[in-house]
Amino acid sequence: MTTLYLLRHGETEENVKHILQGCMPGMLTEVGREQAREAARELCAVDFDAVLSSDLKRATDTADIILEAMKERGKSLSVLQTKLLRERDWGSATGMVVDGVHKIVIPPDAESVKTMKHRSRIFLDFVRKTYHNKTVLAVSHGLMCRCIQAVHRGVEIQNVEKMVNAETRILQLD
């Protein structure tokens, strides 16, 4: 059985401003860096075989903080960056404020939920095949983490509870 730890990146400047980041790089705040350090303290107890990350800066910065903590404890791993773990591409809505007051209409150039689910299936199949019976950490984004969980559980995304920054969820892949 493969164990997959899904970790949402730490808080970003854009999260604080309620900006729809999508495929923007994102900059961790000091709070976000501390969240990643706290996650690292908890995750260092796990003997990971691999660390995967979205290739977007906010996720890779979070993964780097985790890897540095692991290295300090004698476990040296490198991160495999993959676009499969990227956040939803919001198209022309990228950069818009979504604070519950300012509502947006999802534009036609945004990535579809169907495409996100397809990426999630590809990612889960990749992890199952490449890391069979291993323990893997994947650093990604809020909506993408929820989508991966939804595909794994066979439910809709809205049926998966939102993840806070630097929250971890564990999936058992058979």
N, C-alpha and C positions, 0 to 999 in steps of 0.2 A: 504494500500500500504506500502510495506517495502522499506525503503531507505537504500542503501548500499554505504558507503563511502569507496573507495579503495585508500589506501595510499601505495606508494612505500617507502621502507626503505631509510634511509639517506645514504649519500655517504660513501663508504668503502675504506679501503686501497687497496683492490683488484680492485675496480672501477677505482681508480686513475692509477693503473698499467695496466689496460685493461685486467685483468685476467678473464677468463670465470669461474665464481664461482660455478654455479650450486648448488649442495647441500653442498658446503663448508660452515662453519659457518659465515665467514666474520667479519671483525673488523671495526666498525664505525671510521671514521676520526673525528678530532675536527670539521671540516666543516660539516660532517654528523650529529654530535650531535647538532650543532647549527641549521641545517636544521630541525631536529626533534623538537627542542625547538620552532622554528618559526611555524612549522606546528601545534604544540600543542597550541600556542597562538591563532591561527585561529580556530582550532577545539574545543577549550574549550567553544566556544559560542554555540556549538551544544549539545543538550541534548541526548547523546547516551544511549541506553539501554544495549548495549553489545560491547565488544572489542574482536576481534578475531585476531590471528596472526599466521603466519608461525612459525614453531618450530625452525627455523634456527636463530642463534645468532644475525645477523644483523637486522632481523625483530623484534625479541623479545626485543633487546636493544632499538630500535626505539619505540616500543609499550610501554616499561617501561617509557621512557621519556614523552610520551603523558599521560600515567596514573598518573605519578607524578604531572604533571601540573593540571590535572583534580582534583586530591586529594587536591592540594593547593587551589582550588576554591570550595571545599566542595562536590565534586562528587567522591564517592569511588566506583570504579569498579575493577574487576580483569580481567585478560586476559585469554581467552581460546585458547591454542595453538593447531594447527592442521596441519598435514602433507598435507592436501588438498591444503594449500596455499604455499607450498614449490615451489622454482624455479625449472625449468626444470633440470632433472638429465642428465648432458652431458656425462655421462659414462667416457670413457677413454680420452675424450677431456677436462675434468674438470682440471682446473689449467693452461690451455694453454692461451697464449697471443692472443687477438683478437682486434687489434688496427687499422684495415683497411689496414694495410700493410701485416701483417701475416695472411693469409687466412687459414681456417681450413676446412676439410671435416668432416661433422657430422658422427661420427662413428656409426656402427650398434648397439652398446651397449647403445647409448643415448636413453632417453625417447622419444617416438614418439609424434608428434603433435596430433595424434588421441588420445593417452593416456592422454595428457595434457587437451584436450578438454573434455574428459570423466571426469577427475578430476574437471574441471571447472563446468560441469553440476551438478555433485554430490554436489559441494560446493554451487552453487546457489540454488539447491533444498533444501539443509540443511538450508540455511539462510531463504528461503521463509517459510518453515514449522516451524522452531524453533523460528523465530523472526517475525512472521506475524504482520504487522502493527507497526513494531518497527523501530528504527534507529540504524544501526550497523556500526561500524568501523572495517575494515579488513586491517591489515598491511601485505603486501606481497612483491613481487619482480617484477621487470620491465616486464619480458616476461609473467609471470603468471598473472599479472594484465591485460596485453593486451589480453591474452587468455580468461580470464573471461569476459572482455568487448566484445570480438569477439563472444563468445558463446551467451551472452545476446542479442547482436544486430543481430545475424545470419549472420555474415560476417567472412572473413578470418582474421587471426591475422595481416597479413601485411597491412590490411585496417584500423587498429587501430593505431593512432599516438603513437609514443614512449613516455614514461613518464620519466621525469627527477627525480632525487632523491628527495624524500619527497614531490612529487606532489600528489595531491588528485583528484580523479574523482568520480562523484556521479552517481549511477544507481538507477532507480526506478524499483523495482521488483513487478510484479502483481501476 
